[in-house]
């Protein structure tokens, strides 16, 4: 009965070598790239050789996300200057003391004012999908679901026109 089935299963297992492969070092980068989501398919590719004015909303707690984003843009031939397309980089992360992964209210108000008044050409959200959903209509926006250097690099690659944003929003009106 059961003892014989267990013994047979053990013999089968012993006869096979167990192959385990650890995830490659680029797994995080691949997952970030595969999850990128554009709002209504609207991503405005940045023209090479033109400057980008980067506006930051939220905090780069690690100190590594903003530099990764800037370095990726510069490696793609886009200079950082106050003349050119304005990209809003929105960074949210879970803060236990705030009980939320959303932008602070003052940053959200500044972002929405800038979008509504035509000061922003493209929004990149690294973090909460709700920040993307709350943006005023008609604003091109790109979402990566975490604030990491891999996510920042993946988002910059899409802005440079070298990749697409294949993801779908798991919340709100993105279905």
N, C-alpha and C positions, 0 to 999 in steps of 0.2 A: 503494500500500500504506500503510504506516505513516506516511509523510511526508504523504500526502494526508489521512489521518484527523487527524493533529495540526494541519494547516493548517485543516481544517474546524472542529475544536474551538476553535482560536484565534479564528476568525471569529465563532463563536457566543458566546464569552465576551466579545469586544469589543463585541458588539451588546447586551449586557446591562449594566446598571449594578449594581454590587455594593452591596448594602445591608447595612451592618453597624450594629447597634445595641448600644451598651454597656449592660451591666446597669444597671438603675435603682439609685438610692441605697438603696432599701428592699429590695433583693434579700436581703441578709443577714437582715433581720428576717422576711421571708416564709419563707425556708428554716428559720430557727429555729422559727417557729410551726408549720410543716408537719412538722417532725421530732419535736416534743414527744411523749413516750410516757408513758402512765400504767401503773403496775403493776396488772395485773388490772382495768383500768378503774376503779381506785379513786382518785379525787381528791375531797377534801372541800372544797367551795367555802367560802370564808371569808365569814362574815356581815358585811355592811357595818355600820359604826358600832360594831363590836366591835374590841377590841384584838388585836394579834398580838405574841407574844413571839418574837423571832427568835434562834435559837441557831446560831452559825456553827461549821462543822467544815471544816478545811482552811484554805487561805490565799487571799485575794483579791490575787494578785500585782500586778495592774494597778491596784488601788485604785478601780476603776470599777464592778465587778460588784455588790457589796453596795449601794452608793448607788443604782444603777439599780433594783435589786430593791425597796429601801425606797421610793424615789420612785414607782415604779409602784403599789405597794400603797396608798400615801398618796393618790395621785391617784384611786384607785378607792374612796376613802372608808374605808379601813382604817387605824386609828391604830396606832402602835408603842408598846406598853406591856408591862409584865410581867404584866398580867392579860388573859387571853384565850387564844385558840388558840396552841399552841406549834408553830412551824414550824422544822424543822431545815434550814438551807441548807448543803448539802454541795458544796464546791468542790474539784475536782481539776484538775490540769493536768500536762502532761508536764514532768518535771524531769530534765534530762540526768544530774545528779549522783545522782539516786535510781534512774534506770533504770526508772521506773514512772510511770504516771498515776493512781496509787491514793492514797487517804488514808494519811497516816502511821499506823502501828499504834496509837498512843495515841489519836488522833482516832477511828479506827474502833471501838476498844474503848469509848470514851465514848458514841459514837453508838448502838452496839448496846445498851449498858446502859440508856440513856435510852429507847430504843424498847421494850425488853423490860419496863421498869418503868412503862410507861404515861405517860412524861413528854412524849412527842411526839405531836402530832395529825396532822402531815403532814410528809413528807420531800420536799425538792426537791433533786435531784442535778443539778449543772451540771458535766458532765464524763463520767467513765468509767461506762458502763452496768454494769460489774461491781459498783460500789458499790450500785446498786439491787438487783441479783440477790442480793447477800450479806445484804440486810436480813432481819431476822426476819419470818416470815410474819404477815400480818394488818395490816401497817403501810401506810397509804395513801402512795404515793410517785409522784412525777412526775420525769421525766428529760428534760433538755435536754443535748445531746451536747457542749456546749462552755461554757466559762466566759467569756461575753462579756456586755456590757450588753444586746445584742439578745436573747440567750437568757434573761437574767434578766427582761427585760420580758415576753417571750412566756410564761414560766412564771407570772409574777404575773398576767397576763391570764387564764390558765386558772384559777388559784386564786380569782380574783374572779368566776368563773362567766361570763365574757364570751367564752370560746373553749373549744374542745375540744382534746384531745391525740390527734391522729390517727395518730401514729407507731407503729411496731412494733419490738420489740427485735430487733436483728440477732444477738444472742448468747444462749446459755443456754436457759432454758425459755420464752422468749417467743414461740416459733413456733406 
